[in-house]
């Protein structure tokens, strides 16, 4: 093993090169320790890590486009809406479970 990471300059599908077209500060490394590719951005303050992937394919480019800094505000709103939907769904399921339990108890003659 050469080290913990290897910087990926070129790959079969040109993902590393195409990431640079999205944002010149993107770079890709392969983590030998974690057996995965990692997309980093030199423009990030502090840690450069953005996300990881098991393979370098179109999904990496899609994810990079979705998580760009320019989309941060929209991404945060989407996350908040998704969290709100999940909470409502969870509460609805809990209410249904309670109603079902109460119905079972009451149908058997009470507590």
C-alpha positions as CSV (number, residue, x, y, z in Angstrom):
1,X,0.0,0.0,0.0
2,X,1.4,3.4,-1.0
3,X,-0.4,5.4,1.7
4,X,-3.8,6.0,3.0
5,X,-5.0,7.9,-0.1
6,X,-4.3,8.1,-3.7
7,X,-5.3,11.2,-5.7
8,X,-7.3,10.2,-8.8
9,X,-6.3,12.3,-11.9
10,X,-7.9,10.1,-14.6
11,X,-10.5,7.3,-14.6
12,X,-12.3,5.2,-17.2
13,X,-15.4,7.5,-17.5
14,X,-13.5,10.8,-17.0
15,X,-15.4,11.5,-13.7
16,X,-12.5,13.3,-12.1
17,X,-12.1,15.6,-15.1
18,X,-15.8,16.2,-15.4
19,X,-16.0,17.1,-11.8
20,X,-13.5,19.9,-12.5
21,X,-15.9,21.2,-15.1
22,X,-18.6,21.5,-12.4
23,X,-16.2,23.2,-10.0
24,X,-12.5,23.7,-10.5
25,X,-11.8,23.1,-6.8
26,X,-13.2,19.5,-6.8
27,X,-10.7,16.7,-6.6
28,X,-11.1,12.9,-6.1
29,X,-9.1,10.6,-3.9
30,X,-9.3,6.9,-3.3
31,X,-9.2,5.8,0.4
32,X,-7.4,2.5,0.9
33,X,-8.5,2.4,4.5
34,X,-12.2,2.8,3.7
35,X,-12.2,1.2,0.2
36,X,-14.1,4.1,-1.3
37,X,-13.7,7.2,-3.5
38,X,-14.0,10.6,-1.8
39,X,-14.9,13.8,-3.5
40,X,-13.2,16.9,-1.9
41,X,-13.3,20.6,-2.6
42,X,-10.3,22.9,-2.0
43,X,-12.7,25.8,-1.7
44,X,-14.3,24.4,1.5
45,X,-13.3,26.1,4.7
46,X,-11.7,23.6,7.1
47,X,-12.3,20.1,6.0
48,X,-12.3,19.6,2.2
49,X,-14.5,16.4,2.3
50,X,-17.8,16.6,0.4
51,X,-19.1,13.1,-0.1
52,X,-18.0,9.5,-0.8
53,X,-18.9,6.9,-3.4
54,X,-18.2,3.2,-3.9
55,X,-17.7,3.8,-7.7
56,X,-16.8,6.7,-10.0
57,X,-19.8,6.9,-12.3
58,X,-22.6,9.3,-13.3
59,X,-24.1,9.2,-9.8
60,X,-21.0,11.1,-8.5
61,X,-21.6,13.9,-11.0
62,X,-25.3,14.0,-10.1
63,X,-24.4,14.2,-6.4
64,X,-21.8,16.9,-7.1
65,X,-24.4,19.0,-8.9
66,X,-27.0,18.6,-6.1
67,X,-24.6,19.6,-3.4
68,X,-22.9,22.6,-4.9
69,X,-22.4,25.6,-2.7
70,X,-24.6,27.7,-5.0
71,X,-27.5,25.4,-4.1
72,X,-26.9,25.5,-0.4
73,X,-30.0,27.5,0.5
74,X,-32.3,25.4,-1.7
75,X,-30.7,22.2,-0.4
76,X,-31.4,23.3,3.2
77,X,-35.0,24.0,2.4
78,X,-35.4,20.7,0.6
79,X,-33.9,18.9,3.7
80,X,-36.2,20.8,6.1
81,X,-39.3,19.9,3.9
82,X,-38.2,16.2,3.8
83,X,-37.7,16.2,7.6
84,X,-41.1,17.8,8.1
85,X,-42.8,15.2,5.8
86,X,-41.0,12.4,7.7
87,X,-42.1,13.8,11.0
88,X,-45.8,14.0,9.9
89,X,-45.6,10.5,8.5
90,X,-44.2,9.2,11.8
91,X,-46.8,11.0,13.9
92,X,-49.6,9.7,11.7
93,X,-48.3,6.1,12.0
94,X,-48.0,6.6,15.8
95,X,-51.6,7.9,16.1
96,X,-52.9,5.0,14.0
97,X,-51.0,2.5,16.2
98,X,-52.5,4.1,19.3
99,X,-56.0,4.0,17.9
100,X,-55.6,0.4,16.9
101,X,-54.3,-0.5,20.4
102,X,-57.1,1.4,22.1
103,X,-59.7,-0.3,19.8
104,X,-58.3,-3.7,20.7
105,X,-58.4,-3.0,24.5
106,X,-61.9,-1.5,24.4
107,X,-63.2,-4.4,22.3
108,X,-62.0,-6.9,24.9
109,X,-64.1,-5.3,27.7
110,X,-61.9,-2.5,28.8
111,X,-58.6,-2.4,30.8
